[in-house]
């Protein structure tokens, strides 16, 4: 069980010679904020160019200097430019390895997701009135 937790918190440390930071809640949020639909589950079918961009964006978010990533994620045009520039130095061998890593992470995220269900309402839908004294009633 501990091995499964470790692999989720600290996945492979690199892809084709690119050293990666661990996949974290923060990096997941950045992926969502930048609309990387491979992570949001809203992707449907991506064309090859969109899929490649999302893979490169994932590698950028997990390997570029953290301050650079945070600045880039705050501006869509700058993010696009940063990922494009980063991708110019990524070997083609990294793509299938990165896609496998991303698929594995997405499966782990999906398995760990908790869906909340609204509590069914009862009565007339109004909230009960508060106690007149504002204090809990004593039991007699």
C-alpha positions in Angstrom: 0.0 0.0 0.0 2.8 2.4 0.8 4.4 1.8 -2.6 1.1 2.9 -4.3 1.0 6.1 -2.2 4.7 6.8 -2.9 4.2 6.4 -6.7 1.3 8.8 -6.6 3.0 11.5 -4.5 6.5 11.0 -6.1 6.1 9.5 -9.6 9.0 8.8 -11.8 11.6 11.5 -11.4 12.2 12.0 -15.1 11.1 11.4 -18.7 13.8 11.0 -21.5 16.4 12.8 -19.4 14.0 15.6 -18.3 14.0 15.8 -14.5 10.4 16.3 -13.2 9.1 17.6 -9.9 6.5 15.4 -8.2 2.9 15.7 -9.3 1.2 17.7 -6.5 -2.1 19.3 -5.7 -0.5 22.6 -6.8 0.6 21.3 -10.2 -2.8 19.7 -10.7 -4.4 23.1 -10.0 -2.0 24.8 -12.5 -2.9 22.2 -15.1 -6.6 22.9 -14.6 -6.1 26.7 -14.6 -4.3 26.5 -17.9 -7.2 24.4 -19.3 -5.2 21.2 -19.8 -8.2 19.0 -20.4 -6.2 15.8 -20.2 -6.4 16.5 -16.4 -9.9 18.0 -16.1 -11.6 15.1 -17.7 -13.4 17.5 -20.1 -11.2 16.8 -23.1 -13.3 14.5 -25.2 -11.2 13.8 -28.2 -8.1 16.0 -28.7 -6.5 16.4 -32.1 -2.8 15.4 -32.2 -1.5 19.0 -32.0 -3.7 19.8 -28.9 -2.6 16.5 -27.3 1.1 17.2 -27.9 0.7 20.7 -26.6 -0.8 19.4 -23.4 2.0 16.9 -22.9 4.6 19.6 -23.4 2.7 21.9 -21.0 2.7 19.1 -18.4 6.5 18.6 -18.8 7.0 22.4 -18.7 5.0 22.8 -15.5 6.9 19.9 -13.8 10.4 20.7 -15.0 10.9 24.5 -15.6 12.0 26.7 -12.7 9.0 27.1 -10.4 9.0 30.9 -10.6 9.0 30.8 -14.4 6.1 28.3 -14.3 4.0 30.5 -12.0 4.6 33.6 -14.1 3.8 31.8 -17.3 0.6 30.2 -15.9 -0.7 33.7 -15.1 -0.8 34.8 -18.7 -2.2 32.7 -21.5 -0.1 34.2 -24.3 3.1 33.9 -22.2 2.2 30.4 -21.3 1.8 29.4 -24.9 5.2 31.0 -25.8 6.9 29.4 -22.8 5.6 25.9 -23.6 6.5 26.3 -27.3 10.0 27.4 -26.4 10.4 24.6 -23.9 9.1 22.0 -26.5 11.9 23.0 -28.9 14.4 21.2 -26.6 12.3 18.1 -25.8 13.4 15.0 -27.6 10.8 13.0 -29.5 11.6 10.0 -27.2 10.0 11.9 -24.3 6.5 12.0 -25.9 5.4 8.4 -25.4 7.1 8.2 -22.0 5.3 11.4 -20.9 2.0 10.2 -22.3 2.2 7.0 -20.3 3.1 8.9 -17.1 0.2 11.3 -17.7 -2.2 8.4 -18.3 -1.0 6.7 -15.1 -1.4 9.9 -13.1 -4.9 10.6 -14.5 -6.0 7.1 -13.5 -4.6 7.7 -10.0 -6.3 11.1 -9.7 -9.6 9.6 -10.9 -9.3 6.8 -8.3 -8.6 9.2 -5.5 -11.4 11.7 -6.4 -14.2 12.0 -3.8 -17.6 13.0 -5.2 -19.7 14.9 -2.7 -23.5 14.4 -2.7 -25.8 17.0 -1.5 -27.7 16.2 1.7 -31.4 15.5 0.8 -33.7 18.2 2.2 -36.5 17.4 4.6 -39.5 19.2 5.6 -40.7 22.4 3.8 -37.2 23.4 2.7 -36.8 26.2 5.2 -34.2 26.2 7.9 -35.5 25.7 11.5 -35.7 28.8 13.6 -32.8 29.4 16.1 -33.3 28.9 19.8 -34.7 32.1 21.4 -31.8 32.4 23.9 -29.1 31.5 21.4 -27.9 28.8 23.7 -28.5 25.0 23.4 -31.4 23.7 25.2 -30.7 21.8 28.4 -31.8 18.2 28.7 -34.2 17.6 31.6 
